[in-house]
Amino acid sequence: MTVKSRVEFTSRSVISRNWALLFCLASFCAGMVFTNRMWTVPEAKVDGKSSSINIQQINSKPESCNQKHVVQRKLNESLGEEAHTQQNIDALESKISSLEMKLAAVRTEHELKSNASPAEENSKRKYLMVVGINTAFSSRKRRDSVRATWMPQGEKLKQLEKEKGIIIRFVIGHSSTSGGILDKAVEAEEQVHGDFLRLDHVEGYLELSAKTKIYFATAVKLWDAEYYIKVDDDVHVNIATLGRTLAEHRNKPRVYIGCMKSGPVLARTGVKYHEPEYWKFGEVGNKYFRHATGQLYAISKDLATYISINQNLLHKYANEDVSLGSWFIGLDVEHVDDRSFCCSTRGECEWRAQAGNYCVASFDWKCSGICRSVERIMDVHENCGENKNALWHTSF
C-alpha cells in the first residue's frame, strides 16, 4: 500500500470515529430528555375520570415495583379519604333529618295541646274500661232506674273516672229530625246528669248494628281504655265484679268476653230476630256461629280499634250481637264464655250473691232484659247487687 493510500484510509477512519462519538452523545442526551419527561407522574386527582386515566397511565409505564406501589398507595389513600368524607357527610345529613322530624313532631304536639279541649286532654290518661249503656229516646224511665241503682251519679261518677279509671255513659244518637223535640229532651237531661255519649248516628231499632259499630269507634277515640263494654239499659250490672273479671284477662290482647251462644238463623219473615240474609249461613235451619249475647259483652282495646279502623268495611246483619261476632270471624280472637255475664234475676243471681260470688250482669232471657225493669230493677239490685262500698274498696 502506498503512503497516500494509508493517509487517506487513516483520515476516513478518524472522521468516521468522530462522527460516531458525536452521534452517540446526541442520542444519549435525547434519550435523557425523553426519559425524564415520560417518567414525570402527574399529581393524583380524586375525581372519577382523573383517577381512571392516572391508573391506566401508571400501569402502562415500565416502572419498578417499588415506585408503582408508592404511587398506588397514595392514590388509594386519596380515594379512602374521599370515601370517609362522604360517610361523614351522609351521617351528618341523617342526623339533621332526624332532628327535623323530631322538631316537627314537637311542633305538632304543641299545636294539638294548644287546640285541645278539656275533654280531649282528659282522654290522654289510661282507663280500665268504658261502659256504654245502649238507650233510646223513649227510655227516660229506664235511665232513671239505672241511675237509682248500679250507676253512680254526680260527683261519684267523676270520682269513679278519676280514682278507678271507669267511664260510664248512656249511648244515644240523634233523631231523624235533627234539633227536634227528642234531641232537645236529651240535651236537657244531659245538662242535669252529664252522663251521655252522643253519637253521629240516627236512632232506629233496625240500626242497632250500625249504632254498635259507631259506639266502639267513637269510644276508642275519646278514651284510651283497656276494655270497652256494651250493655242494655234494662240489665243490672255489678261494676266492681265486672272490673275484677276483666282484670283477669289483661294478658290477652284480643279478647271477646260474654255469654257465648249459637241460636238458630230465623228465615221466616215477620218473626222477631228475623235474618234477611239467612241464606249466607247455609241451609235453612242452621245456627249462627258462636257469639256473645247482646245484653252485655266486653272487648279489648285492640278489637275496638279494629272496628274503628275498618268500620266502613264491616258488614251489618239484622241482629247487632250477630254483627259483632261476625266482625271477629277470621281474626285471632279469644272468645271467653263467662256465664256470670248472664245470670237470671229469679234465683241464680240471688243465691250467688248470698255466697259472695256476685254476678257481673243479671236479666231475664224471656224478656232479653229485666222484665218490667223500671219496676223491678230496684228489687234485683237489693237481692243481687254487691255491697255499696265494694266499688270503692276494690283494686283493679
C-alpha positions as CSV (number, residue, x, y, z in Angstrom):
1,M,0.0,0.0,0.0
2,T,1.3,3.5,-0.9
3,V,1.8,6.2,1.6
4,K,-1.0,8.2,0.0
5,S,-3.5,5.4,0.4
6,R,-2.6,4.8,4.0
7,V,-3.1,8.5,4.8
8,E,-6.5,8.6,3.1
9,F,-7.6,5.4,5.0
10,T,-6.4,6.9,8.3
11,S,-8.2,10.1,7.6
12,R,-11.5,8.5,6.8
13,S,-11.3,6.3,9.9
14,V,-10.7,9.3,12.1
15,I,-13.6,11.2,10.6
16,S,-16.0,8.2,10.9
17,R,-15.0,7.7,14.6
18,N,-15.6,11.3,15.5
19,W,-19.0,11.3,13.8
20,A,-19.9,8.1,15.7
21,L,-18.9,9.6,19.0
22,L,-20.9,12.7,18.3
23,F,-23.9,10.7,17.2
24,C,-23.8,8.6,20.4
25,L,-23.5,11.7,22.6
26,A,-26.5,13.3,20.8
27,S,-28.5,10.1,21.2
28,F,-27.7,9.9,24.9
29,C,-28.9,13.5,25.5
30,A,-32.0,13.0,23.6
31,G,-32.8,9.8,25.5
32,M,-32.3,11.6,28.8
33,V,-34.7,14.3,27.9
34,F,-37.3,11.9,26.6
35,T,-37.0,9.6,29.6
36,N,-37.3,12.3,32.2
37,R,-40.5,13.6,30.6
38,M,-42.1,10.2,30.3
39,W,-41.2,9.4,34.0
40,T,-42.9,12.5,35.4
41,V,-46.1,11.3,37.1
42,P,-49.0,13.8,37.2
43,E,-50.5,14.5,40.6
44,A,-53.3,12.1,41.5
45,K,-56.8,13.6,41.4
46,V,-59.8,12.3,43.4
47,D,-62.4,12.7,40.7
48,G,-63.6,9.6,39.0
49,K,-62.3,10.4,35.4
50,S,-58.8,11.6,36.5
51,S,-58.4,8.6,38.8
52,S,-59.3,6.2,35.9
53,I,-56.8,7.9,33.5
54,N,-54.0,8.0,36.0
55,I,-54.3,4.4,36.9
56,Q,-54.2,3.4,33.2
57,Q,-51.1,5.6,32.7
58,I,-49.3,4.2,35.7
59,N,-50.0,0.6,34.7
60,S,-48.7,1.3,31.2
61,K,-45.3,2.6,32.3
62,P,-42.4,0.3,32.7
63,E,-41.7,1.4,36.3
64,S,-40.2,-0.5,39.1
65,C,-42.4,-2.3,41.6
66,N,-41.5,0.0,44.5
67,Q,-42.4,3.1,42.5
68,K,-45.7,1.6,41.4
69,H,-46.6,0.6,44.9
70,V,-45.8,4.1,46.3
71,V,-48.0,5.7,43.7
72,Q,-50.8,3.2,44.1
73,R,-50.7,3.6,47.9
74,K,-51.0,7.4,47.6
75,L,-53.9,7.1,45.2
76,N,-55.7,4.6,47.5
77,E,-55.2,6.9,50.4
78,S,-56.7,9.8,48.5
79,L,-59.7,7.7,47.5
80,G,-60.1,6.4,51.0
81,E,-60.1,9.9,52.4
82,E,-62.8,10.8,49.9
83,A,-65.0,7.8,50.9
84,H,-64.5,8.6,54.6
85,T,-65.5,12.2,54.0
86,Q,-68.6,11.1,52.1
87,Q,-69.6,8.8,55.0
88,N,-69.3,11.7,57.4
89,I,-71.5,13.9,55.2
90,D,-74.1,11.1,55.0
91,A,-74.1,10.6,58.7
92,L,-74.5,14.4,59.3
93,E,-77.4,14.6,56.8
94,S,-79.1,11.7,58.6
95,K,-78.8,13.4,62.0
96,I,-80.1,16.7,60.6
97,S,-83.1,14.8,59.0
98,S,-83.8,13.1,62.4
99,L,-83.7,16.4,64.2
100,E,-86.0,18.0,61.7
101,M,-88.5,15.1,62.2
102,K,-88.4,15.4,66.0
103,L,-88.8,19.2,65.7
104,A,-91.9,18.7,63.5
105,A,-93.4,16.1,66.0
106,V,-92.8,18.5,68.9
107,R,-94.5,21.4,67.0
108,T,-97.4,19.2,66.1
109,E,-97.9,18.0,69.7
110,H,-97.7,21.6,70.9
111,E,-100.3,22.7,68.4
112,L,-102.6,19.8,69.4
113,K,-102.3,20.7,73.1
114,S,-102.9,24.3,72.4
115,N,-106.1,23.5,70.4
116,A,-107.3,20.6,72.6
117,S,-110.5,20.8,74.6
118,P,-110.6,19.7,78.2
119,A,-112.4,16.5,77.1
120,E,-109.5,15.7,74.7
121,E,-107.0,16.4,77.4
122,N,-108.7,14.0,79.8
123,S,-108.8,11.3,77.2
124,K,-105.0,11.1,77.3
125,R,-105.0,9.1,80.6
126,K,-105.3,5.4,80.7
127,Y,-108.7,3.9,81.8
128,L,-109.7,0.4,82.8
129,M,-113.0,0.3,80.9
130,V,-115.6,2.3,79.2
131,V,-119.2,1.1,79.8
132,G,-121.6,2.3,77.2
133,I,-125.3,1.8,78.1
134,N,-127.4,1.5,75.0
135,T,-130.5,3.5,75.3
136,A,-133.3,5.2,73.2
137,F,-135.3,8.4,73.3
138,S,-138.2,6.6,74.8
139,S,-136.2,5.1,77.7
140,R,-136.0,8.0,80.1
141,K,-137.6,6.0,82.9
142,R,-135.1,3.1,82.3
143,R,-132.2,5.5,82.6
144,D,-133.5,6.9,85.8
145,S,-133.9,3.4,87.2
146,V,-130.3,2.6,86.3
147,R,-129.1,5.9,87.9
148,A,-131.0,5.0,91.1
149,T,-129.4,1.5,91.4
150,W,-126.0,0.5,90.0
151,M,-124.7,3.6,88.2
152,P,-123.0,6.3,90.3
153,Q,-124.3,9.8,89.9
154,G,-122.9,13.4,90.1
155,E,-119.6,13.7,91.9
156,K,-119.5,9.9,92.4
157,L,-119.4,9.4,88.6
158,K,-116.5,11.8,88.3
159,Q,-114.7,10.2,91.3
160,L,-115.2,6.8,89.6
161,E,-113.4,8.1,86.5
162,K,-110.6,9.7,88.4
163,E,-109.9,7.1,91.1
164,K,-110.9,3.8,89.3
165,G,-110.5,4.6,85.7
166,I,-114.0,3.6,84.8
167,I,-116.2,5.6,82.4
168,I,-120.0,5.0,82.3
169,R,-122.2,6.8,79.7
170,F,-125.6,6.4,78.2
171,V,-125.1,6.0,74.5
172,I,-127.6,7.6,72.1
173,G,-127.5,9.2,68.7
174,H,-129.9,11.8,67.1
175,S,-133.4,11.7,65.9
176,S,-134.3,11.8,62.2
177,T,-135.3,15.4,62.6
178,S,-132.1,16.9,64.0
179,G,-132.7,19.5,66.7
180,G,-136.3,18.3,67.2
181,I,-138.1,17.8,70.5
182,L,-136.5,14.4,71.1
183,D,-133.0,15.8,70.8
184,K,-133.8,18.8,73.0
185,A,-135.1,16.5,75.7
186,V,-131.9,14.5,75.8
187,E,-129.9,17.8,75.8
188,A,-131.9,19.0,78.8
189,E,-131.3,15.6,80.6
190,E,-127.6,15.9,79.8
191,Q,-127.4,19.3,81.4
192,V,-128.7,17.8,84.6
193,H,-126.8,14.5,84.8
194,G,-123.8,14.9,82.4
195,D,-123.8,11.1,81.6
196,F,-124.4,10.9,77.9
197,L,-122.3,9.9,74.9
198,R,-123.9,11.4,71.8
199,L,-123.2,9.5,68.5
200,D,-123.2,10.7,65.0
201,H,-126.0,8.2,64.3
202,V,-129.7,8.3,63.5
203,E,-131.6,6.2,66.1
204,G,-133.8,3.3,65.0
205,Y,-134.4,-0.3,66.0
206,L,-133.2,-1.7,62.7
207,E,-130.0,0.4,63.0
208,L,-128.6,-1.3,66.2
209,S,-125.7,-2.9,64.3
210,A,-124.7,0.5,62.9
211,K,-125.0,2.1,66.3
212,T,-122.8,-0.6,68.0
213,K,-120.1,-0.1,65.4
214,I,-120.2,3.7,65.8
215,Y,-120.2,3.4,69.6
216,F,-117.0,1.4,69.7
217,A,-115.3,3.6,67.0
218,T,-116.3,6.8,69.0
219,A,-115.4,5.5,72.4
220,V,-111.9,4.2,71.4
221,K,-111.1,7.7,70.0
222,L,-112.3,9.5,73.1
223,W,-110.9,7.3,75.9
224,D,-107.8,5.1,76.0
225,A,-109.1,2.2,77.9
226,E,-108.2,-1.5,78.3
227,Y,-111.8,-2.6,77.7
228,Y,-114.9,-1.4,76.0
229,I,-118.3,-2.7,77.2
230,K,-121.8,-2.5,75.7
231,V,-124.8,-3.1,78.0
232,D,-128.5,-2.6,77.5
233,D,-130.4,-0.1,79.8
234,D,-132.7,-2.9,81.2
235,V,-129.8,-5.0,82.6
236,H,-128.4,-5.0,86.2
237,V,-124.6,-4.7,86.4
238,N,-122.2,-5.1,89.3
239,I,-119.4,-2.7,88.3
240,A,-116.8,-3.9,90.8
241,T,-117.3,-7.5,89.8
242,L,-117.1,-6.5,86.1
243,G,-113.8,-4.7,86.7
244,R,-112.3,-7.7,88.6
245,T,-113.4,-10.1,85.9
246,L,-111.9,-8.0,83.1
247,A,-108.7,-7.5,85.1
248,E,-108.1,-11.3,85.0
249,H,-107.8,-11.2,81.2
250,R,-105.3,-8.3,80.9
251,N,-102.6,-10.5,79.4
252,K,-104.8,-11.2,76.3
253,P,-104.5,-8.5,73.7
254,R,-107.6,-9.6,71.6
255,V,-110.3,-10.9,73.9
256,Y,-114.1,-11.0,73.5
257,I,-116.0,-11.7,76.7
258,G,-119.6,-12.5,77.3
259,C,-122.2,-15.3,77.4
260,M,-121.5,-17.2,74.2
261,K,-124.4,-18.7,72.3
262,S,-125.3,-20.0,68.9
263,G,-129.0,-19.6,68.2
264,P,-131.0,-20.6,65.1
265,V,-130.9,-18.4,62.0
266,L,-134.6,-17.4,61.5
267,A,-135.5,-17.4,57.9
268,R,-139.3,-16.9,58.3
269,T,-140.3,-13.3,57.8
270,G,-142.5,-11.4,60.4
271,V,-140.9,-13.0,63.4
272,K,-138.6,-11.3,66.0
273,Y,-134.9,-11.6,65.2
274,H,-135.6,-12.5,61.5
275,E,-132.5,-12.6,59.5
276,P,-133.0,-11.4,55.9
277,E,-129.6,-12.7,54.9
278,Y,-130.2,-16.2,56.3
279,W,-129.0,-17.8,53.1
280,K,-125.5,-16.8,53.9
281,F,-125.4,-19.2,56.8
282,G,-126.1,-22.3,54.8
283,E,-129.2,-24.4,54.7
284,V,-132.4,-23.3,56.3
285,G,-132.4,-24.4,60.0
286,N,-128.7,-23.8,60.5
287,K,-127.3,-22.0,63.6
288,Y,-125.3,-18.9,63.9
289,F,-121.6,-19.0,64.6
290,R,-120.7,-18.6,68.3
291,H,-121.1,-15.0,69.5
292,A,-121.8,-13.2,72.8
293,T,-125.4,-12.4,73.7
294,G,-126.2,-8.7,73.2
295,Q,-127.3,-7.8,76.7
296,L,-123.7,-7.3,77.8
297,Y,-120.3,-8.0,76.4
298,A,-116.8,-6.7,76.6
299,I,-114.0,-6.4,74.0
300,S,-110.3,-5.4,74.4
301,K,-108.8,-2.2,73.0
302,D,-107.3,-3.9,70.0
303,L,-110.7,-5.2,68.9
304,A,-112.3,-1.8,69.4
305,T,-109.5,-0.2,67.4
306,Y,-110.0,-2.8,64.7
307,I,-113.7,-1.8,64.5
308,S,-112.8,1.9,64.4
309,I,-110.3,1.5,61.5
310,N,-112.5,-0.9,59.4
311,Q,-116.0,0.4,60.2
312,N,-116.7,1.2,56.6
313,L,-116.0,-2.3,55.6
314,L,-117.7,-4.3,58.3
315,H,-121.0,-5.9,57.3
316,K,-124.1,-5.3,59.4
317,Y,-126.6,-8.1,59.9
318,A,-130.1,-7.6,61.3
319,N,-129.1,-8.5,64.9
320,E,-126.3,-6.5,66.4
321,D,-124.8,-9.2,68.5
322,V,-124.5,-11.4,65.4
323,S,-122.9,-8.5,63.6
324,L,-120.3,-8.0,66.3
325,G,-119.5,-11.7,66.3
326,S,-119.1,-11.7,62.5
327,W,-116.6,-8.9,62.6
328,F,-114.2,-11.1,64.6
329,I,-114.5,-14.2,62.4
330,G,-111.2,-14.9,60.8
331,L,-109.3,-12.9,63.4
332,D,-107.0,-14.3,66.1
333,V,-109.5,-13.5,68.9
334,E,-110.0,-15.4,72.2
335,H,-113.7,-16.0,72.9
336,V,-114.3,-16.1,76.7
337,D,-117.6,-17.7,77.7
338,D,-118.4,-16.3,81.1
339,R,-121.8,-17.3,82.4
340,S,-121.7,-14.6,85.2
341,F,-122.5,-12.2,82.4
342,C,-126.0,-13.6,82.0
343,C,-127.4,-14.6,85.4
344,S,-131.1,-15.0,85.8
345,T,-132.8,-12.5,88.1
346,R,-135.0,-15.2,89.6
347,G,-132.9,-17.4,91.8
348,E,-129.5,-17.6,90.3
349,C,-128.2,-14.1,91.0
350,E,-129.7,-14.2,94.5
351,W,-128.0,-17.4,95.7
352,R,-124.7,-16.4,94.1
353,A,-124.9,-13.0,96.0
354,Q,-125.6,-14.8,99.2
355,A,-122.5,-16.9,98.7
356,G,-120.5,-13.8,98.0
357,N,-119.9,-14.8,94.3
358,Y,-121.7,-12.0,92.6
359,C,-122.9,-12.0,89.0
360,V,-121.5,-9.5,86.6
361,A,-124.9,-8.9,85.0
362,S,-128.5,-10.1,85.6
363,F,-131.6,-10.2,83.4
364,D,-134.4,-12.4,82.2
365,W,-133.9,-14.4,79.0
366,K,-137.5,-14.4,78.0
367,C,-137.5,-10.6,78.0
368,S,-134.0,-10.1,76.7
369,G,-133.5,-7.9,79.7
370,I,-135.1,-7.5,83.1
371,C,-138.9,-7.9,82.7
372,R,-140.6,-4.7,83.6
373,S,-137.1,-3.3,84.5
374,V,-138.4,0.1,85.7
375,E,-140.5,-1.5,88.4
376,R,-138.2,-4.5,89.2
377,I,-134.6,-3.3,88.9
378,M,-134.6,-2.0,92.5
379,D,-135.5,-5.4,93.8
380,V,-132.9,-7.0,91.7
381,H,-130.3,-4.5,92.9
382,E,-131.2,-5.2,96.6
383,N,-131.1,-9.0,96.1
384,C,-128.3,-9.4,93.6
385,G,-126.2,-6.2,94.0
386,E,-122.8,-6.2,95.5
387,N,-122.0,-4.1,98.7
388,K,-122.4,-0.4,98.0
389,N,-118.8,0.2,99.1
390,A,-117.4,-2.7,97.0
391,L,-116.6,-0.5,94.0
392,W,-114.6,2.0,96.1
393,H,-112.7,-0.7,98.0
394,T,-111.7,-2.8,95.0
395,S,-108.4,-2.6,93.3
396,F,-108.3,-3.5,89.7
